């Protein structure tokens, strides 16, 4: 962002189709990706990892032991009663990203409604900084039950040392991610034995709560 005009002086833009299968495996297909016009910063692998996994943060049973979780209290978010928790990594392992921030959890469905904080760690070594702004992600019920992310905004001034004899540079960056066009997928099965369909009524599995967001 150009602080004099409050307009972007460079942009990285991408539209993806994302599909999760019933086992939770994620596949992604790039739909539209014009050439980047960024000049003062560049997209790093950790930036892409944050967009794909960090900003739509979920705290699974598997991830929970990696975090310190502190209960803060109760608070309403748009008339939704929520429990509020501070979360942060117990330890930082190489090549892993963690949320350091606060989550609001729906008191009825026990699902995350809002996430606010930073993805860590940053690489602060002079001349090779990999820095990331704070962000907030909002979720909505898209099928009357499950809360899915709908909007993320990250913004901040990143302080680069410059390196290699260059002067320090402060770069104002803004991230905007929109998640739209959620769809629920299901399938039906047939059991064929000796050339005959022996499927019983009611054997078809219910549609899995999978989603196809565009961001």
C-alpha positions in Angstrom: 0.0 0.0 0.0 1.2 3.5 -0.8 0.6 5.5 2.4 0.4 8.8 0.5 -2.5 7.7 -1.7 -3.8 4.8 0.4 -3.9 2.7 -2.8 -2.1 -0.4 -3.8 1.1 0.1 -5.7 1.4 -3.6 -6.4 -0.8 -6.7 -6.2 -0.7 -10.4 -6.1 -4.1 -11.8 -7.0 -5.4 -15.4 -7.4 -8.7 -17.2 -7.6 -8.7 -20.9 -6.6 -11.2 -23.7 -6.5 -10.6 -25.8 -3.3 -12.2 -29.2 -2.7 -12.1 -31.4 0.4 -12.9 -35.1 0.0 -14.8 -37.0 2.8 -11.4 -38.0 4.3 -10.4 -34.3 4.6 -7.8 -34.4 1.8 -7.5 -31.0 0.2 -7.0 -30.3 -3.5 -6.7 -26.9 -5.1 -7.0 -25.7 -8.7 -5.9 -22.3 -9.8 -8.8 -20.6 -11.8 -7.3 -17.2 -12.4 -3.8 -15.8 -11.6 -2.6 -12.7 -13.4 1.1 -11.8 -13.2 2.1 -10.3 -9.9 2.8 -6.6 -9.9 4.4 -6.5 -6.4 7.7 -4.6 -6.3 8.6 -3.9 -2.6 7.7 -7.4 -1.3 7.2 -10.9 -2.7 5.0 -13.8 -1.8 6.9 -16.4 0.2 6.0 -20.1 0.8 4.9 -19.2 4.3 2.6 -16.5 2.9 0.8 -19.1 0.8 0.7 -21.5 3.7 -1.0 -18.8 5.8 -3.6 -18.2 3.1 -4.3 -21.9 2.7 -4.2 -23.1 6.3 -3.5 -20.3 8.8 -6.2 -17.7 8.1 -9.0 -20.3 8.0 -7.6 -21.6 11.3 -9.2 -24.6 13.0 -8.2 -26.1 16.3 -8.5 -29.8 15.8 -8.1 -32.5 18.5 -4.8 -33.4 16.8 -3.5 -29.8 16.9 -4.7 -29.0 20.5 -1.6 -30.5 22.3 0.6 -28.1 20.4 -1.1 -25.0 21.9 -1.5 -23.2 25.2 -5.2 -22.4 25.5 -6.4 -19.8 28.1 -10.1 -19.2 28.7 -10.8 -15.4 28.8 -14.6 -15.3 29.3 -17.8 -14.9 27.3 -18.6 -12.3 24.7 -21.2 -11.7 22.0 -20.2 -11.6 18.3 -23.1 -10.2 16.2 -25.6 -11.5 18.8 -23.9 -14.9 18.9 -22.9 -16.0 22.4 -19.2 -17.0 22.3 -16.5 -18.4 24.6 -13.2 -16.4 24.2 -9.8 -18.1 24.3 -6.3 -16.9 23.9 -4.2 -19.5 22.0 -0.4 -19.7 21.3 2.1 -22.4 20.4 3.8 -24.3 23.3 6.9 -24.6 21.1 7.7 -23.7 17.5 8.9 -26.5 15.3 10.8 -26.0 12.1 8.8 -25.4 8.9 5.5 -25.2 10.9 3.2 -22.2 11.3 1.1 -21.4 14.4 -1.6 -19.0 15.4 -0.7 -16.6 18.2 -3.9 -14.8 19.0 -7.5 -15.1 20.1 -10.5 -17.1 19.0 -14.2 -16.7 19.6 -16.1 -20.0 19.8 -19.9 -20.3 19.4 -21.2 -21.4 22.8 -23.8 -23.7 21.2 -22.0 -25.4 18.3 -18.5 -25.0 19.8 -17.1 -23.9 16.4 -14.8 -21.0 15.8 -16.6 -17.8 14.7 -13.8 -15.3 14.7 -10.0 -15.6 14.6 -7.7 -12.7 15.4 -3.9 -12.7 15.7 -0.7 -13.4 13.8 0.7 -16.5 12.2 4.2 -17.2 13.6 7.1 -17.5 13.4 8.5 -14.5 11.4 12.1 -14.8 10.1 13.8 -11.7 11.3 17.3 -12.4 10.1 18.8 -9.3 8.5 18.6 -9.3 4.7 16.2 -12.3 4.5 13.2 -11.2 6.6 10.0 -13.1 6.1 7.4 -11.0 7.8 3.6 -11.3 8.1 0.9 -8.9 9.2 -1.8 -9.5 11.9 -5.1 -10.6 10.6 -8.7 -11.3 11.4 -11.0 -14.0 9.9 -14.8 -14.0 10.2 -16.9 -17.1 9.7 -20.6 -17.7 9.0 -23.0 -20.6 9.1 -23.3 -21.5 5.4 -25.6 -24.5 5.8 -27.4 -23.7 9.0 -24.9 -25.7 11.2 -21.2 -25.5 10.1 -19.2 -22.3 10.4 -17.0 -21.6 7.5 -14.6 -18.7 6.9 -16.1 -16.0 4.6 -13.6 -13.1 4.9 -10.1 -12.4 6.1 -8.3 -9.1 6.4 -4.7 -8.8 7.3 -3.0 -5.4 7.5 0.2 -4.0 9.0 3.5 -2.2 8.4 6.4 -4.7 7.9 9.8 -3.4 9.0 12.6 -4.7 6.7 16.2 -4.1 7.5 17.1 -3.6 3.9 20.2 -5.7 4.0 23.3 -5.7 1.8 23.9 -2.0 2.5 20.3 -0.8 1.7 18.4 1.4 4.1 15.6 0.1 6.3 12.3 -0.1 4.5 8.8 -0.1 6.0 6.2 -1.7 3.8 2.5 -1.3 4.4 0.8 -4.5 3.3 -2.9 -5.5 3.1 -4.2 -9.0 2.7 -7.8 -9.6 1.6 -9.2 -13.2 1.2 -12.8 -13.9 0.3 -14.3 -17.4 0.6 -17.4 -17.9 -1.5 -19.5 -20.4 -3.4 -19.5 -23.1 -0.8 -21.1 -26.3 -2.0 -22.0 -29.6 -0.3 -21.2 -32.8 -2.1 -22.5 -36.3 -1.7 -22.5 -39.6 -3.5 -24.6 -42.8 -3.8 -23.4 -46.3 -3.9 -24.7 -49.5 -5.5 -23.8 -53.0 -4.4 -23.7 -55.3 -7.4 -23.5 -59.1 -6.8 -23.6 -61.6 -9.5 -24.9 -59.0 -11.9 -27.8 -58.0 -9.6 -28.3 -54.7 -7.7 -28.7 -55.8 -4.1 -28.4 -52.3 -2.6 -31.0 -51.9 0.2 -32.9 -48.7 0.5 -31.3 -46.4 3.0 -27.8 -47.8 2.4 -26.8 -44.6 0.5 -24.5 -42.5 2.8 -25.5 -39.0 3.8 -23.7 -36.2 2.0 -20.4 -35.3 3.7 -20.0 -31.6 4.9 -17.4 -30.8 2.4 -16.9 -27.4 0.9 -15.7 -25.8 -2.3 -14.6 -22.3 -1.4 -13.1 -19.7 -3.8 -10.6 -17.3 -2.3 
